[in-house]
C-alpha cells in the first residue's frame, strides 16, 4: 500500500518525503479545501514536483472545491500549468472541474476526492467509466463495504483516510461554517464550528444548562471522534486498498512526522 501524507507547505512536503511517505498531496493557493493552509505558489509547486520526482516519489494536487461560476475563468490556465509541471494526479470532487481537467490537462490522472462522497461500487464505477484512475472513498464506509467495492471494480485504485479529522457531515459537506461565520467549508474556508464548546439550554430557563456528557476539556455536542485506524492496517490491506492517507495539511511538522513514523512501523510488520 502507498503511504500518502499531507503537505500544507513546501517545508512540510519535504519533511513528509524524508520521513518515508511514498507520495504527498498538496495544493496551490486556490481551488482546494484547505484555504487556511499555507499551500504552495506555482513556483513552489514546480519545485515540489521536481523534488518528489528526484526521489522517485509522487505528488498529487488537490483542486477539490465545489466550483462556482466565478472560479471557472481561472481554472483552465491553472490546469494547464499542472500538466506542464507533470504532477502525478489531480484530486477532484466537482464534475465541472472534472470536465475542465479532461480538456485542459488530459495527460494528468484524476483522483476522485472523498468530498465526492463515493459510498457504493456503482458510484465508483460511474467515475471509473468517466476516466478516473483512483477513487478516494468516503470516510463513512465500513471494511466490508470497501471489500465489496474492490471485488466489483478490481481494476480501480482505491484510497482511504486512516488518520485525522472526521466531519459531522458526509465527508465534509457541511453548512455550519457558512451559516455561523459566512465562511464555506465547501470552498476551503471551514472554521470548524463543530469543535466549539456548546451548552444545552431550554428556552424558558435561560442560564440553566442541562448536564450532558463531557470530559476535562469541555463538551462537544457536534464533534465526532477523530479517525485512527492504526490498529486495523492488516484488515485494510486485505480489503484491496491501494493507498492509505493521513489527513492534516494544517498539521505542524512534528505531528505529521509522528503520524508517519507510527504508520511506517506498523506497515512494515505487514510486509
Backbone torsions as a table, in degrees:
resi	resn	phi	psi	omega
1	UNK	NA	142.4	174.6
2	UNK	-75.6	137.4	173.1
3	UNK	-101.3	114.6	-172.3
4	UNK	-111.6	124.4	-173.4
5	UNK	-117.4	151.9	178.4
6	UNK	-78.1	152.4	177.7
7	UNK	-141.5	93.3	-177.5
8	UNK	-74.5	-19.7	173.6
9	UNK	-153.6	179.0	-173.9
10	UNK	-65.4	-39.0	180.0
11	UNK	-64.3	-43.4	178.8
12	UNK	-64.0	-35.8	176.9
13	UNK	-61.0	-44.6	179.0
14	UNK	-63.7	-42.3	177.1
15	UNK	-59.0	-46.7	-177.4
16	UNK	-60.0	-43.6	-179.9
17	UNK	-66.8	-45.1	-177.9
18	UNK	-68.2	-26.0	178.0
19	UNK	-88.6	6.3	167.9
20	UNK	111.6	4.6	177.9
21	UNK	-64.7	141.9	175.4
22	UNK	-79.3	-27.5	-178.6
23	UNK	-154.4	160.3	176.4
24	UNK	-129.4	154.5	171.0
25	UNK	-122.0	139.2	-174.7
26	UNK	-146.1	-166.7	-179.8
27	UNK	-157.7	161.8	171.2
28	UNK	-84.5	-169.2	-176.0
29	UNK	-73.8	-15.5	-178.8
30	UNK	-133.5	164.0	168.3
31	UNK	74.1	17.2	177.7
32	UNK	-124.3	166.4	-174.5
33	UNK	-89.9	16.1	173.8
34	UNK	-131.5	65.6	-177.1
35	UNK	-65.7	-19.5	-178.9
36	UNK	-83.8	-10.7	172.9
37	UNK	-71.6	161.6	176.1
38	UNK	-62.2	-41.9	-177.1
39	UNK	60.1	177.7	-171.5
40	UNK	-116.1	139.4	171.7
41	UNK	-70.5	170.3	178.4
42	UNK	-63.7	-37.6	177.0
43	UNK	-62.1	-42.5	180.0
44	UNK	-69.4	-36.0	176.7
45	UNK	-61.0	-41.0	177.9
46	UNK	-65.0	-46.3	178.8
47	UNK	-62.6	-40.9	-179.1
48	UNK	-64.7	-40.8	178.3
49	UNK	-63.6	-44.5	178.4
50	UNK	-63.6	-40.3	179.3
51	UNK	-62.7	-48.6	-179.5
52	UNK	-62.1	-46.2	-177.1
53	UNK	-68.2	-29.0	177.8
54	UNK	-66.1	-23.5	178.8
55	UNK	-106.8	14.1	178.8
56	UNK	60.0	37.4	175.4
57	UNK	-111.0	166.7	-177.6
58	UNK	-112.8	154.7	178.8
59	UNK	-133.0	127.3	178.4
60	UNK	-114.4	139.7	-177.1
61	UNK	-115.3	125.7	179.5
62	UNK	-79.7	125.2	170.6
63	UNK	-128.9	58.7	-162.1
64	UNK	-111.7	21.8	172.2
65	UNK	-72.4	163.4	164.8
66	UNK	-87.5	108.4	-169.6
67	UNK	-72.3	139.3	168.9
68	UNK	-100.1	169.1	-178.3
69	UNK	-53.2	-38.0	-176.8
70	UNK	-66.8	-17.4	179.9
71	UNK	-83.3	-21.3	-166.0
72	UNK	-69.7	-30.6	-175.7
73	UNK	-65.8	-35.6	-175.0
74	UNK	-91.6	-12.1	-175.8
75	UNK	-67.1	-43.6	-178.3
76	UNK	-54.8	-47.0	-179.8
77	UNK	-62.8	-39.3	179.9
78	UNK	-67.0	-42.8	178.8
79	UNK	-64.6	-39.4	176.6
80	UNK	-62.4	-38.5	177.4
81	UNK	-62.6	-44.2	-179.9
82	UNK	-61.5	-37.0	176.9
83	UNK	-69.0	-38.7	-178.8
84	UNK	-61.7	-39.4	-178.6
85	UNK	-85.0	-4.7	172.3
86	UNK	66.5	48.7	170.8
87	UNK	-64.6	167.4	-173.4
88	UNK	-90.9	-20.6	176.0
89	UNK	-169.9	154.8	172.9
90	UNK	-110.2	131.5	179.1
91	UNK	-95.4	120.9	-170.9
92	UNK	-133.0	142.3	174.1
93	UNK	-119.8	-22.1	-172.1
94	UNK	-95.7	127.7	179.9
95	UNK	-59.1	-34.4	178.3
96	UNK	-64.4	-43.2	177.5
97	UNK	-67.3	-34.2	176.1
98	UNK	-57.0	-48.2	-179.7
99	UNK	-63.7	-41.9	178.3
100	UNK	-63.1	-39.0	179.6
101	UNK	-65.2	-41.3	178.2
102	UNK	-62.5	-30.6	-178.6
103	UNK	-83.5	-44.0	-170.8
104	UNK	-102.6	-13.0	176.9
105	UNK	-141.1	56.0	-172.4
106	UNK	-65.9	-17.6	-178.2
107	UNK	-86.9	-11.1	-177.3
108	UNK	-94.0	124.9	176.9
109	UNK	-60.1	150.7	-179.9
110	UNK	-110.1	130.8	171.5
111	UNK	-108.3	129.8	-178.8
112	UNK	-84.3	121.9	-174.9
113	UNK	-65.0	153.4	172.7
114	UNK	-60.2	-23.5	178.2
115	UNK	-64.1	-17.5	177.2
116	UNK	-78.1	-8.1	173.8
117	UNK	60.6	50.3	176.5
118	UNK	-78.0	110.2	-175.7
119	UNK	-120.9	3.6	179.8
120	UNK	-145.5	161.8	-179.2
121	UNK	-70.2	-26.0	177.0
122	UNK	-67.7	-40.4	176.3
123	UNK	-64.7	-41.7	177.4
124	UNK	-62.8	-40.1	178.5
125	UNK	-63.0	-38.9	177.7
126	UNK	-55.7	-50.6	-178.3
127	UNK	-69.5	-36.5	178.4
128	UNK	-61.7	-42.6	-179.3
129	UNK	-66.8	-25.2	176.7
130	UNK	-79.7	-12.8	176.8
131	UNK	116.4	5.6	177.7
132	UNK	-68.2	137.6	179.2
133	UNK	-84.0	-37.3	-174.6
134	UNK	-135.8	145.8	175.5
135	UNK	-113.9	121.6	172.9
136	UNK	-91.3	105.4	-169.9
137	UNK	-69.6	154.8	176.6
138	UNK	-60.2	144.4	-179.0
139	UNK	-64.9	-17.9	-171.9
140	UNK	-83.0	0.7	-176.5
141	UNK	-80.9	151.7	174.0
142	UNK	-90.9	166.8	177.4
143	UNK	-60.1	-42.1	-178.5
144	UNK	-64.0	-36.8	177.6
145	UNK	-67.6	-38.3	178.1
146	UNK	-64.3	-42.7	178.4
147	UNK	-59.2	-41.1	-179.4
148	UNK	-66.3	-41.3	177.5
149	UNK	-60.8	-43.1	178.6
150	UNK	-63.6	-40.6	-178.9
151	UNK	-66.6	-33.5	179.6
152	UNK	-79.1	-31.3	-175.3
153	UNK	-130.7	64.3	-174.6
154	UNK	-63.4	-19.2	-178.3
155	UNK	-85.7	-14.3	-176.9
156	UNK	-87.9	134.4	175.0
157	UNK	-73.1	137.9	-179.6
158	UNK	-122.5	140.0	-179.5
159	UNK	-133.3	143.7	175.2
160	UNK	-138.3	155.5	170.5
161	UNK	-77.6	137.7	177.0
162	UNK	-119.5	-7.0	-178.7
163	UNK	-156.5	131.6	174.0
164	UNK	135.9	-166.0	-173.2
165	UNK	-68.3	144.3	170.0
166	UNK	-110.8	139.5	-179.6
167	UNK	-94.6	149.3	176.7
168	UNK	-72.7	-15.3	177.0
169	UNK	-107.6	168.6	-179.5
170	UNK	-61.0	110.0	174.4
171	UNK	41.3	41.6	171.3
172	UNK	97.2	-2.3	-179.0
173	UNK	-81.9	80.2	-171.7
174	UNK	-125.3	145.2	179.4
175	UNK	-111.7	1.3	-176.6
176	UNK	-59.1	-46.8	-177.4
177	UNK	-63.8	-40.2	177.4
178	UNK	-63.7	-41.6	-176.8
179	UNK	-69.2	-43.7	-174.2
180	UNK	-88.1	-30.1	-171.9
181	UNK	-128.3	-1.3	-177.2
182	UNK	58.9	32.3	176.0
183	UNK	-128.1	117.6	-169.2
184	UNK	-81.6	126.7	173.5
185	UNK	-65.8	-31.0	-176.7
186	UNK	-81.3	-0.1	174.7
187	UNK	-125.3	19.2	171.1
188	UNK	92.2	7.2	-173.8
189	UNK	-117.2	32.6	-177.7
190	UNK	-63.3	131.7	177.1
191	UNK	-97.4	6.9	176.7
192	UNK	52.3	52.9	176.6
193	UNK	-64.0	-18.3	177.3
194	UNK	-65.1	-16.4	179.8
195	UNK	-100.6	4.4	175.4
196	UNK	-75.1	162.1	176.4
197	UNK	-87.4	120.1	178.7
198	UNK	-114.7	153.9	173.4
199	UNK	-118.6	152.1	178.8
200	UNK	-101.0	120.7	-177.3
201	UNK	-137.3	136.4	177.3
202	UNK	-84.4	137.1	-166.4
203	UNK	-62.1	-27.9	-178.8
204	UNK	-87.8	-0.3	179.4
205	UNK	-127.3	66.3	-177.7
206	UNK	-61.6	137.6	-180.0
207	UNK	84.6	-5.1	178.8
208	UNK	-104.4	110.7	-174.1
209	UNK	-99.8	131.1	-178.7
210	UNK	-79.8	140.2	179.5
211	UNK	-68.4	131.0	172.9
212	UNK	-136.9	167.6	-174.6
213	UNK	-60.2	135.3	178.1
214	UNK	-152.4	165.8	175.5
215	UNK	-121.1	-167.9	-174.7
216	UNK	-67.2	-15.2	180.0
217	UNK	-94.1	-9.9	-179.3
218	UNK	125.5	-161.8	-175.9
219	UNK	-116.7	136.4	-177.4
220	UNK	-130.1	84.1	-173.0
221	UNK	-62.2	-38.9	-174.0
222	UNK	-96.3	-15.2	-168.1
223	UNK	-82.6	124.7	174.0
224	UNK	-83.2	162.6	177.0
225	UNK	-71.6	147.7	178.0
226	UNK	-69.5	156.1	-177.5
227	UNK	-83.7	134.1	174.2
228	UNK	-149.5	102.9	-177.5
229	UNK	-107.6	25.9	-178.6
230	UNK	-52.4	-41.8	-175.7
231	UNK	-86.8	5.5	-177.9
232	UNK	-121.2	19.2	-177.1
233	UNK	-65.2	-32.5	178.5
234	UNK	-63.3	-43.8	176.4
235	UNK	-62.5	-42.7	-177.8
236	UNK	-63.1	-42.0	179.7
237	UNK	-61.4	-40.0	180.0
238	UNK	-71.5	-18.6	-176.0
239	UNK	-78.4	-11.2	178.8
240	UNK	101.4	12.6	179.5
241	UNK	-72.5	136.3	179.0
242	UNK	-93.4	-27.5	-174.9
243	UNK	-144.5	133.9	175.1
244	UNK	-110.2	134.0	-166.0
245	UNK	-120.2	133.5	175.0
246	UNK	-96.7	128.1	179.1
247	UNK	-82.7	152.2	170.9
248	UNK	127.0	58.5	176.1
249	UNK	-67.4	-13.8	177.8
250	UNK	-98.4	1.3	177.6
251	UNK	-65.7	149.2	172.6
252	UNK	-74.2	161.8	-174.9
253	UNK	-58.8	-43.4	-175.1
254	UNK	-64.7	-35.0	179.7
255	UNK	-71.5	-42.5	177.8
256	UNK	-60.0	-46.8	-177.1
257	UNK	-66.2	-36.0	176.6
258	UNK	-62.5	-42.5	178.2
259	UNK	-64.4	-42.5	179.2
260	UNK	-61.9	-45.6	179.6
261	UNK	-58.9	-44.4	-178.7
262	UNK	-61.4	-46.0	-177.3
263	UNK	-72.4	-34.0	177.2
264	UNK	-66.1	-42.2	179.1
265	UNK	-62.8	-43.3	-179.6
266	UNK	-69.7	-41.4	-178.3
267	UNK	-64.0	-35.6	-178.0
268	UNK	-64.8	-25.9	178.5
269	UNK	-74.4	-15.1	-177.0
270	UNK	-91.8	-11.4	-175.7
271	UNK	-75.8	NA	NA
